[in-house]
Amino acid sequence: MKDRSERKGARPVWMTVLMWVFFPWGLFDLMLSSVARRYKTDITTKTAIIETVAFAFLLLVFAVPVILIAALAPGMPHDALVRMIVVAALLFLGLVAAFAAMCTLTARRMLAPLKKMAERIEEITVEDMSARLDPVDTQDELDELSRRINTMLDGLQEAFDRQSNFISDASHELRTPISVIRGYSDLLSRWGKTDENVLTEAIDAIRTESANMKSIVEQLLYLAKLGSFRLRSAKFDLSETVRDIAEGYRLTSTDKTIACHADSGIEICADRGLTVELIRVIADNAIKYTPAGGTVDIRAAATPTGAEVTVSDNGIGISEQDLPHIFDRFYRCDKARGRAEGSTGLGLAIAKSIAEMMGGNITAKSVLGSGSVFVINIPSAPASGDEKPRGAKGGKSDG
């Protein structure tokens, strides 16, 4: 038979010894746990009751021995002993009452921020998550709790906004290709099956719009994922990376000149995968809107805080009215031409989101008919294998 101290749930021997040695404290702890667990009332009342009982107990521990010593003292008159007991009792009750009032006021004062937090939290709903907890004017756990709750709400708000934007953007942008596919399907169903020209046109249109839908969904999912993406910073040679990107475009865009001018030895600490994606999005956009025979120039230079990549072209350019909106989601400078060339209007949105998530930015200059210049600032971050996600706000796009 196992020893009782070894049974499951049995109290260790050392704990039992300590409870006997420090009996008043053990009793107080037991009372504290019992009251907090069993009685459903506010913390102020529980605190006042527990502290008052503990205070009364301590008074009795010190007062009773004094009274007993006085009562057993030789020559103590009976009337004096009675008066002493009455005065001690009145003093005891007065001190206990004053201590109870002090505990109640103190607890109410200390816990007032919690009540305000609870009232404020009730204002936060799925429809409106903009409310935040007011700053707590204390330098303690309540202030830390308030800041952590607000940080959590900020994260929830960003996630909720990303979800809302994804649903809104997807439903808005997918409506056109779905309508086109449905229209050609109805056309084929009614009289296009026997007409070879109609059949060919419908198949081409359905294939094109299906590809557009696939691209839109993939890019929307990528944008949504960027909000919770974890940066993985590591040192790498940006010069070599830019040259590799330019060489890849030379092999695929043979009708255009792809120039590359990168300073040697540009070493930065950043997420290499996102950096490559960022440069490619801007370069893709430049190549797409540069006619055959044109030139796209990719340059890289070191800066005091990291590096700067410039992508310029002599393509169709962007008008002054369109330039402020090119990073808006689904914004196309030329709606008809953009859709015909397979543009989803999300490319530059993705680029801006990546740049902001990495702590950088993108600027653009352009003259209609003379080309565009995009400048990407990439800061060099401390090396880390698993950085926390940044609160990148989804930018918007042209490409």
N, C-alpha and C positions, 0 to 999 in steps of 0.2 A: 504493500500500500504506500502510495507516494506521500511524502510530507505535505502538510497543508499549504506551506509556503510555496510549493512547487505546482499546486493545482492551478488550473486555468482560472484567471480572474482573482486569485488570492492576493492579498496585500503583502508586499515584501516585508521581511522582518524589520529592516532598518527604518521603513516608513512607520511601522507600528511603534517602534521605540521613540522616534522623534515626536509622534503625536502624543505619547504619554509625557515626554519631557516638556514639550511646549503645548501643554493641554489647552490653555486659553486660546492660543492662535489656531490650533486644530479645530476647536469648537467654533471659532469665528469663521474659519474657512468653510466648515460644514454648513453653518447657517447661511453664509453668503451664497453658496451653491444651491441650497434648497430653496431659498426665497427667489433667486433669479430664475430657477427652472420651473417652479410649481405655481407661482402666483402671477397672473396676467395683469400687470399694471404698469404704469410708466416708470422709467428708470429713476426719476427724481424721487418718487415715493419709496421705491425699494432702497435707494441709497440712504435716504433720511432714516428709514426704519432700522436698517442694519447698523449704520454708524451710531445712531442713538442708543440702541441696545448695547453695542460694544462699549460706548462711553459710560453708560449706566453700570455695566458690569465692572469696569475699571474703578469707578467711584466706590462701588460696594467693596471691592477688594481692598481698597485703602481705608475706607471709612469704618467698616465693621470692626477690624482689629483695634482701631483707636477707641471706639465706643466700648468694646469689651475690656480693654485695658483700664479705661476710666471707670467702668462699672465695678471692676474687681479691686480698684485702688482702695486702700483702707481709709476710712474717714470721709468718704464721698457722700454728701447728704442726698437723700432720695429725691427731694424737690429739684436739686441742681442736676441730678442725672436725668430726670424727666425733661427738664428744660433743654438740656443738651441734646437729648434724642429728638425732641420736637424741632429744635433749630436745625439739627443735622438733616432731618427729613425734609423740612421746608427748603433748606439750601440744596439738598439733593434734587428735589423736584424742580426747583428753579433752574439749576444748572442743566438738568436734562432737557427741560423745555427750551432754554436758550440755545443749547447745542442742537436740538432738533430743528429749530427755526433757522439756525445758521447753516446746517447741512442742507436743508431744503432750498434756501436761497442760493447757496453755492452751487448745488447740483443743477438747479434751474438755470443759473447764469452760465455755467460751463456747457450745458447741453442745449442751450438756445440755438446755436448754429445748426445742430442736427435737425431740430424741428424745422428750421428755415430750409434746410436741404431737402427734407421730405416734401415740403410744400412746393418747392421749386421743381422737384423731379416729377410731381404729378402733372405739371404743365407740359411735359415732354411727351409727345404722341408720335405715332408713325407719320401722321399728316404734317406735323410741324416739330422738327427736331432742332430748331434753332436756339431754344432756351438753354442757358448754361447756369451753373451754380454761381452765386455771388461770392466774391473773395471773402474768406474768413479772416477777421482781424485778430488772429492768434498765431503764435509760433509753436504749434503743437501738432498732434496727430490729425486734428480736424482740418487744419490748413492743408496738410498733405493729402488727406482723403478728398477734400474738395478739388484740389488740382488734378488728382488722379482720375476722378470721375469726369471732370471736364475733358481731360485728354482722351478718355475712353469714348465720350460722346462725340468728340471731334473725329475719331476714327470711325465710329458708327455712321456719322453724318457723311463722311467721304465715301464709305462703302455704299450707303443708301443712295447718294447722288450718282455714283457710278452705275448702280443697278438701274436707277430711273433713267439716266441718260442712255444706257444701252437699250432698254426697252423702247424708249421714245425714238431713238435714232434708227433702231432696227425696223420698227413698225413704219416709220416715215420713209426710209430709203428703200425698203424692200417692196413697197407698194407698187412702184413703177415696173420693175422686172416681173413681178408676179402678174400684173395686169397684162403686160406684153405677152408673156407665156400663155396666159389663159386665152387672150384674144386669138393668137395663132392656133392654139389647140382647137378653139371653136371653129376657126376658119377651116382647118383640116377636117374636122368632123363633119362639116356641112357639105363643102364642095371641093375642097383642096386635094382630096386623095387622088383624083385622076388627072389633075393639072400639074405637070412636072415643074413648071416655073413657080407656081404657088407653093408646091411641096418643098422645093429647094429653098425658097425665101423663108418659109416657116421654120425649116430645120436650122438654117443659119441664125435666124433671130432667136430661136429657143436656145441654141447652143451659146450664143453671145450673152444673152441675159442670164443664163444659168451660171456662166463664168463670172459675170458681174455680181450675182448674188453670193457666190462662194467667196469672192474677194471681199465683199462688204462684211460678211459674217466673220471671216477670219480676222480682218482688221479691227472690227468692233470687239471681238474677243481679246485681241492683243491689247487694245486700249484699256479694256476692263481689267486685264491681268496686270497691267503696268502699275495700277494703284496699290497693289499689294506685293509688288516685285521686290525681292531682296537683292540689293547690290552686292556684288562679289568683286571687290577691288583688288587689283594686283598690278604690279609694275610691268609695263610692256613698252615696246618701241613703236611709237605712233608713226614715225617716219616710214618704217617698213610696212606697217598696216595700211597706210594711205597709198603707198606705191602698189601694194597687192590689189587693193580695191580698183585703182586706176587701170592696172593691167587686165583685170577681169573685164572691165568695160571695153577696153580696146578689142578684146576678142569677140565681144557680142555686138558692139555698136560700130561696125566697120564703115558705115556711111558717114560717121562724124569723127572729128579729131578730139581725142581725149588726152589732154595735156596734164602733166603732174609736176609740181615743184614743191618738194618737201625738204626742209632743212634736215640735216643729218643729226642723228643722236637725240631726237625728241623723246625723252622717256617720261611717261606720266604714270600715275597710279590711279586707275579707274576700272570700271567694268568693261572689259574688252569687247564682249559680245554686244552690249548695248551701244558702245562707241561705234562699232562697225555698222550696226543697224542704223544708227543715227546718220552717219555719213552717207550710207547707201540710199536712204530715203531722200535726202537732199539731192544727191547725184542723179537718182532715177528721175526725180522731178525735172531737173535741168535737161537731161537727155530727152525726156518725153516731149518737152516743148521747144527743143532746138531742131530746126529743119536739117535735112540732109546737107552735108557740106559745112555745117556749123562747127563751132568749137566749144567744148566744155573744159574748163580749167579747174583742177583741184589743187589747192595749195595748203601747206601745213607749216606753222611757225610756232616756236616756243614763246610763252608769255611768263611774266613773274609768278602767276598763280597756276599755270598749267600749260595749255596749248590752245591754238586758234586754227580752225580749219575753214578755209574760204572756198566756196564753190561758185564759180561765175560762168556765164554762158552768153552767147550773142543771139539768143533765140527770140521768141515773139514778145517777151517782156510782159509786164503787168501794169495796168493802168493805175493812175494815182488814186482813183476811187476804190479800186479793188485791193490795193496793197494793205490797208489796215485790217482786212478781213481774211487774208490768205491762210491764217492759222485757225480759222473757225471750222468746226466740223461740217463736212458736206458742202463747204463753200467752193464753187467753181467759177473762175473768172469768165469762162466761156462755157455755159451750161451744155449746149449741144455738142461742142467739140470735145469737152471733157468726157462726156459719156461715150462718145464715139471712140475715143482713144482708150477706153477702159479705166478712166479715172473715177475713184470712189469718193474723192473729196476728203479722204482721211489721212493721206500720206503725211502732210505737214502737221496735222494734229498729233500723229504718233511721234514725229520728230520733236515737236515742242514738248510733249509730255516726257519723252526720254531725257531731253536736255534739262528740264526743270528737276526731274527726279535725281539727276546726277549733280545738281547744284549749279548748272550752267545756264546758258540762254542762246537764243538764235535771233539774229536781226536780218532784215532783208531790205535791199534797195533795188529799184528797177525803174526803167523807162520803157514805156510801151513801144515796141518795135525795135528796141536796142539791146534787149537782154536783161538779165537779173544777176544780182550778187547776194549770196547768202553767207553770213559769217556765223560760225558755230564756236562758242566759247566753252571749252572743256576744262574744268578745274581738276587739279590733281589732289585726290583725297588720301587720307592715311590708309595704309594697307590694312585690309581686314578680310577675313575669309567668309564672314557672314554678317553683313551690315543689316541694320534694321531698315524696313521700307520707309522711303520718304513720302511725304504727303504731296505728291505731284498732282497738280490739278490738270485734268485733261485739256490740253490745248486743242486747236481745231485746224482744219487743213484745206489745202488746195490740191494736193497731189494725189 
